[in-house]
Amino acid sequence: MSDANLQDAFQDWEKLSSDKDKWYEYESRLKVVLDDLAAQREAELRAQEALEKGLEEGREKGRIEGREEGREEGRNSIVKQMLQKGVSDETVADLTGVPLEEIEAIKRQL
């Protein structure tokens, strides 16, 4: 910045400082600008929090679904082993709680 520009800036500042109405306008405008920036930042923070919350909920849902799939795979593995050892469908259903229709479907896959 050149000395002339700096001098002009100081002169403008002195004019602004000496006129109470101009100073009030400046302060009012500054408040509006700062309020807008604060509102924008608040919106960004809320959006980030919502995103993080959504991601965490999605991860938790994935964990729950993964556990359920694991249990089902384990249960199906036990059913297959029991069927391969010659245990009757009704006994497998009784011991595992798996419906006969599912046992028959698993049996067809063997």
Backbone hydrogen bonds, N-H to C=O, Kabsch-Sander energy under -0.5 kcal/mol:
donor,donor_aa,acceptor,acceptor_aa,energy
6,L,2,S,-2.1
7,Q,3,D,-2.5
8,D,4,A,-2.4
9,A,5,N,-2.2
10,F,6,L,-2.2
11,Q,7,Q,-2.3
12,D,8,D,-2.6
13,W,9,A,-2.3
14,E,10,F,-2.4
15,K,11,Q,-2.3
16,L,12,D,-2.6
17,S,13,W,-2.7
18,S,14,E,-1.8
19,D,15,K,-1.2
20,K,18,S,-0.7
23,W,19,D,-2.6
24,Y,20,K,-2.5
25,E,21,D,-2.4
26,Y,22,K,-2.8
27,E,23,W,-2.8
28,S,24,Y,-2.7
29,R,25,E,-2.7
30,L,26,Y,-2.7
31,K,27,E,-2.3
32,V,28,S,-2.1
33,V,29,R,-2.5
34,L,30,L,-2.8
35,D,31,K,-2.8
36,D,32,V,-2.5
37,L,33,V,-2.3
38,A,34,L,-2.4
39,A,35,D,-2.6
40,Q,36,D,-2.4
41,R,37,L,-2.4
42,E,38,A,-2.5
43,A,39,A,-2.3
44,E,40,Q,-2.2
45,L,41,R,-2.6
46,R,42,E,-2.5
47,A,43,A,-2.4
48,Q,44,E,-2.4
49,E,45,L,-2.6
50,A,46,R,-2.5
51,L,47,A,-2.3
52,E,48,Q,-2.7
53,K,49,E,-2.6
54,G,50,A,-2.6
55,L,51,L,-2.6
56,E,52,E,-2.4
57,E,53,K,-2.6
58,G,54,G,-2.3
59,R,55,L,-2.6
60,E,56,E,-2.6
61,K,57,E,-2.5
62,G,58,G,-2.4
63,R,59,R,-2.5
64,I,60,E,-2.4
65,E,61,K,-2.7
66,G,62,G,-2.6
67,R,63,R,-2.5
68,E,64,I,-2.4
69,E,65,E,-2.6
70,G,66,G,-2.5
71,R,67,R,-2.7
72,E,68,E,-2.4
73,E,69,E,-2.7
74,G,70,G,-2.5
75,R,71,R,-2.9
76,N,72,E,-2.8
77,S,73,E,-2.3
78,I,74,G,-2.2
79,V,75,R,-2.5
80,K,76,N,-2.7
81,Q,77,S,-2.4
82,M,78,I,-2.6
83,L,79,V,-2.6
84,Q,80,K,-2.7
85,K,81,Q,-1.4
86,G,83,L,-1.5
87,V,82,M,-2.4
92,V,88,S,-2.5
93,A,89,D,-2.6
94,D,90,E,-2.4
95,L,91,T,-2.8
96,T,92,V,-2.5
97,G,93,A,-2.0
103,I,99,P,-2.0
104,E,100,L,-2.7
105,A,101,E,-1.9
106,I,102,E,-2.6
107,K,103,I,-2.6
108,R,104,E,-1.8
109,Q,105,A,-0.9
109,Q,106,I,-0.5
110,L,106,I,-0.7
110,L,107,K,-0.8
